[in-house]
Amino acid sequence: MLTERYIAIDNVCAWPNLTKLPDGSVMATIFNQPTHGGWEGDVECWISTDQGRTWRFRGTPAPHEPRTNRMNVAVGLAHDGSLIVLASGWSNRNPAGNYSSPGLEGKVLPMWVCRSEDIGKPWDRSGRIYLPSRKPKHIVPYGDVIRLPGAKLGVSVYGYPSPKERNAYFYTSDDNGRNWYPRGIIRRGNTTETTVLALPNGKILAACRTTGDQHLELACSGDCGKTWRGMGPLTLGRQHPAHLLRLQDGRILLSYGLRNKGLYGVGVRISPDSGKTWEPPRVLVDFETATDGGYPSSVEFEPGTILTAYYCNGVPAHQRYHVGVIRWNVDGKEISPANAIRKKVIR
């Protein structure tokens, strides 16, 4: 079999973020309501021990407070093995099932620093994120929390709401994700959801969602995120946001949402040389009739075998919001069958 595709978590809008755990299982961190943030909801964690074929609820790192939701996240593992979830969201949200009034968009909530030393339960929220010196009114997390040399962690956030404040910032933590400080600006102006990737040579790549035509731009830092240089566009307009994954053979996998008229789904590109050049794009998943979806996130199992998760508001065979996953091989080879995967037990 060349690919496997599943409905992983049903009836959620999700924006899934995947984290591969040391024992080979996978955590999906999601928004738990079937709406594009239109009412109250939480950030949840779900776990799979069979390479994404089946999932079960694990915990709630960011339960919402009344009249709010928690839905915007960045996620990763700290050097001490703790799971880190940075979570923000929106005020002025009605109870579940009752859409908020269009004229009451609400305000971005301050970010919570959520940490779990037990793979998703319980959760501690005692950390802090410090605003940049030239303060945007709000900052929003996105993408992966990455491990850096010297026991540091890194993450991207972006300013909101003014267009002048829409810089993508790089933040670091030196205490395993408890406290976060601004390190540099990845891209100034007209930039929102940005994902980052640490390379073995010490450099950091960032794939930035632009405003306007909403394409992706690549940036690189060689000084742990203090300064950045642009490396050019990665996609066409309305193809965003991104996830970056370094494969076991050293290639870089870029996965991203496709939101072009007549083509909603997930696209991928491969770089053989740390982002200098890229192979032509491929359509990994076509949503066919969907009008909302994307936000892919990927992990690798045995060399070349990828699990990519995404969300979608319905396909012809399943007409509800859901997290979908696809198991595939970057070189078109067959993937291991379901009965070859030994399930591992998470306590």
C-alpha positions in Angstrom: 0.0 0.0 0.0 1.3 3.5 -0.9 -0.8 5.6 1.4 -3.3 5.3 4.2 -5.8 8.0 5.1 -8.0 8.2 8.2 -10.5 10.3 10.1 -8.4 10.7 13.2 -10.5 13.0 15.5 -14.1 13.8 14.5 -16.2 16.9 14.9 -13.3 19.3 15.7 -11.8 22.2 13.7 -8.5 21.4 15.4 -5.5 23.1 13.6 -3.5 20.0 14.7 0.1 20.1 15.8 1.9 16.8 16.0 4.7 15.9 18.4 6.6 12.7 18.2 7.4 11.3 21.6 10.5 9.4 22.7 8.7 6.1 22.7 7.5 6.5 19.1 3.9 7.5 19.9 2.5 10.8 18.6 0.7 13.6 20.4 -1.8 15.8 18.5 -2.6 19.1 20.2 -5.9 20.5 18.9 -8.8 23.0 19.3 -11.7 20.8 20.4 -14.7 22.4 18.7 -16.2 22.1 15.2 -16.0 25.8 14.4 -13.3 28.2 13.2 -13.0 29.7 16.7 -16.7 30.9 16.7 -17.5 29.9 20.2 -15.9 28.6 23.5 -13.5 25.7 23.4 -10.3 24.2 24.8 -6.9 23.0 23.7 -6.7 19.2 24.0 -4.1 16.6 23.6 -4.8 13.2 21.9 -2.3 10.4 21.5 -1.7 7.6 19.0 0.4 4.5 19.6 0.0 3.0 16.1 1.5 5.6 13.9 -1.7 7.7 13.6 -4.3 5.1 12.8 -6.2 5.4 16.0 -6.3 8.1 18.7 -7.5 8.6 22.3 -7.9 11.6 24.5 -5.0 12.4 26.8 -5.5 15.7 28.5 -6.5 19.4 28.4 -3.5 21.7 28.7 -5.5 24.9 28.2 -9.1 24.7 29.4 -11.0 27.8 28.4 -12.4 30.3 30.9 -16.1 31.5 30.5 -16.8 33.6 27.4 -13.4 32.8 25.9 -11.7 30.1 23.9 -8.2 28.7 23.8 -7.2 27.8 20.2 -3.8 29.2 19.0 -0.9 27.0 20.0 2.8 26.2 19.7 3.9 22.8 20.9 7.1 20.8 21.5 9.3 18.8 23.9 11.7 20.5 26.3 15.2 19.1 27.0 14.0 17.6 30.2 11.2 15.7 28.4 8.4 17.9 29.4 5.6 18.6 26.9 5.3 22.4 26.3 2.1 24.0 25.0 1.9 27.8 24.5 -1.7 28.7 24.1 -3.7 31.9 23.4 -7.2 32.5 22.2 -10.1 35.0 22.0 -12.5 36.8 24.3 -16.1 37.5 23.6 -17.0 33.9 22.8 -20.5 32.4 23.3 -21.1 29.0 24.8 -20.5 26.0 22.5 -23.1 25.7 19.7 -24.0 29.4 19.8 -21.9 31.5 17.3 -20.5 34.7 18.6 -21.8 37.9 17.1 -19.9 39.0 14.0 -19.4 42.5 15.4 -17.8 41.3 18.6 -14.5 39.8 17.4 -13.0 40.0 20.9 -9.4 40.4 22.0 -6.4 38.1 21.8 -5.9 36.5 25.2 -2.5 36.6 26.9 -0.5 33.4 26.3 -0.5 30.6 28.8 2.7 28.6 29.3 1.4 25.0 29.9 3.9 22.3 30.9 3.4 18.6 31.5 6.1 16.3 32.9 4.0 13.2 32.4 3.2 13.2 28.6 0.0 15.2 28.7 -1.2 15.1 32.3 -1.3 16.8 34.7 -0.6 20.4 33.5 1.2 23.3 35.2 0.7 26.9 34.1 3.2 28.9 36.2 5.5 30.3 33.4 5.5 33.6 31.7 6.1 35.2 28.3 7.6 38.6 28.1 6.5 41.1 25.4 9.0 42.7 23.0 10.4 46.1 23.9 8.4 47.8 21.2 5.2 46.2 22.4 2.5 44.9 20.0 -0.8 44.8 21.8 -0.9 41.1 21.7 1.3 38.2 20.5 0.1 34.8 19.2 2.0 31.5 19.2 2.3 29.2 16.2 4.1 26.1 15.1 6.7 23.9 16.9 8.7 24.6 20.1 12.2 23.6 19.0 15.3 22.4 20.9 18.4 24.6 20.5 22.0 24.2 21.6 22.9 25.0 25.2 19.7 23.6 26.6 17.6 26.4 25.1 14.2 26.2 23.4 12.9 28.4 20.6 9.5 29.3 19.2 7.8 31.8 16.9 5.0 34.2 17.8 3.5 37.1 15.8 2.1 40.5 16.8 -1.6 41.4 16.5 -3.8 43.2 15.5 -2.4 46.3 13.8 -0.6 45.6 10.4 2.4 47.5 11.7 2.6 45.1 14.6 2.4 42.0 12.5 6.0 41.0 12.9 7.1 37.4 13.4 9.2 37.3 16.5 11.6 34.5 17.7 11.5 33.7 21.4 13.8 31.6 23.5 13.7 29.9 26.9 16.6 28.6 29.0 14.6 26.9 31.7 12.8 24.1 29.8 9.9 26.3 28.7 8.9 28.0 31.9 9.8 31.5 30.9 10.2 33.0 27.4 12.0 36.1 26.2 12.2 37.9 22.8 15.4 37.1 20.9 14.9 38.6 17.4 12.5 39.5 14.6 12.2 36.8 11.9 10.3 39.0 9.5 9.1 42.6 9.8 5.5 43.6 8.9 2.8 41.7 7.0 3.6 38.4 8.7 1.6 36.1 10.8 1.8 32.3 11.4 5.5 31.3 11.2 7.0 27.9 11.9 10.6 27.3 12.8 13.1 24.3 12.4 16.5 23.8 14.0 19.2 22.3 11.8 22.2 20.3 13.0 24.7 23.0 11.8 23.2 25.5 14.3 21.1 27.4 11.8 17.3 27.9 12.1 14.9 28.0 9.2 11.5 29.8 9.4 8.6 29.5 7.0 6.5 32.7 7.3 2.9 33.3 6.3 2.6 36.7 4.6 -0.5 38.9 4.5 -1.7 40.3 1.1 -1.7 37.3 -1.3 -0.8 35.0 1.7 2.1 33.1 0.3 5.0 31.6 2.3 8.5 33.2 2.6 11.6 31.4 3.9 14.0 33.0 6.4 17.2 31.8 8.0 19.2 32.6 11.2 22.8 31.7 12.0 23.0 33.2 15.5 20.3 31.4 17.5 17.5 33.6 16.2 18.9 37.0 16.9 19.1 38.1 13.3 17.4 36.7 10.2 17.8 37.0 6.4 15.2 36.3 3.8 15.7 33.4 1.4 12.8 34.0 -1.0 9.2 32.6 -1.6 8.2 29.0 -1.0 4.7 28.9 -2.4 2.2 30.8 -4.5 -0.6 33.0 -3.0 -3.2 31.4 -0.7 -0.8 28.5 0.0 -0.2 28.6 3.8 0.6 28.1 6.7 3.6 25.8 6.9 5.2 23.1 8.8 8.9 22.2 8.5 10.4 18.7 9.3 14.0 17.5 9.0 13.9 13.9 7.7 16.3 11.2 8.9 18.2 11.4 5.7 18.8 15.1 6.1 16.2 16.4 3.6 13.7 19.1 4.6 9.9 18.4 4.2 7.7 21.5 3.8 4.0 20.8 4.2 1.4 23.6 3.8 -2.3 24.3 3.2 -3.7 24.8 -0.3 -6.5 27.4 -0.4 -6.7 28.2 -4.0 -10.1 28.3 -5.9 -10.8 24.8 -7.1 -8.0 23.3 -5.0 -8.3 23.0 -1.2 -6.0 20.5 0.4 -2.3 19.9 1.5 0.8 20.5 -0.6 4.4 19.4 0.1 7.8 20.3 -1.2 11.2 18.7 -0.5 14.6 20.4 -0.1 17.8 18.3 -0.5 20.1 21.1 0.7 18.7 22.7 3.9 16.4 25.1 2.1 18.6 26.4 -0.6 16.7 24.7 -3.4 13.3 22.9 -3.5 11.7 20.2 -5.6 8.5 21.0 -7.5 5.4 21.1 -5.3 3.1 18.0 -4.9 -0.5 17.8 -3.9 -0.6 15.4 -1.0 -4.3 15.6 -0.1 -7.2 17.0 -2.2 -10.2 18.0 0.0 -12.5 18.1 -3.1 -15.5 20.0 -1.8 -14.1 21.6 1.3 -14.2 25.3 2.0 -12.0 25.3 5.1 -9.0 23.2 5.9 -5.2 22.7 5.9 -2.8 23.6 8.7 -0.7 20.4 8.2 1.8 19.0 10.6 4.1 16.1 10.0 6.3 13.5 11.8 8.5 10.7 10.5 8.6 7.1 11.6 10.9 4.6 9.8 13.0 6.4 7.2 10.7 8.2 4.7 7.4 7.1 6.2 5.5 10.3 7.1 2.3 10.9 9.1 0.7 14.2 8.1 -2.3 15.6 10.0 -4.6 18.4 8.9 -8.1 19.7 9.5 -11.0 20.0 7.1 -14.6 21.0 7.3 -15.8 18.1 5.3 -15.1 15.8 2.3 -17.6 14.0 0.2 -17.2 10.8 2.3 -17.3 12.6 5.7 -19.2 15.9 5.9 -18.1 17.2 9.3 -15.1 19.1 10.6 -12.4 16.6 11.5 -8.7 15.9 11.9 -7.6 13.8 9.0 -4.3 12.0 8.8 -2.4 10.4 5.9 0.5 7.9 6.1 2.7 8.2 3.1 6.3 7.8 1.9 8.3 10.7 0.5 9.8 8.6 -2.3 6.6 6.8 -3.3 7.6 3.5 -1.7 5.1 1.2 0.0 4.5 1.9 3.7 4.3 -0.8 6.4 0.9 -2.4 6.8 -1.2 -1.9 9.9 -0.6 -5.3 11.4 3.2 -4.6 11.4 3.0 -1.8 13.9 3.3 -2.9 17.5 1.2 -0.7 19.8 3.0 0.7 22.8 1.2 1.4 26.1 1.2 5.0 27.6 0.2 4.9 31.2 
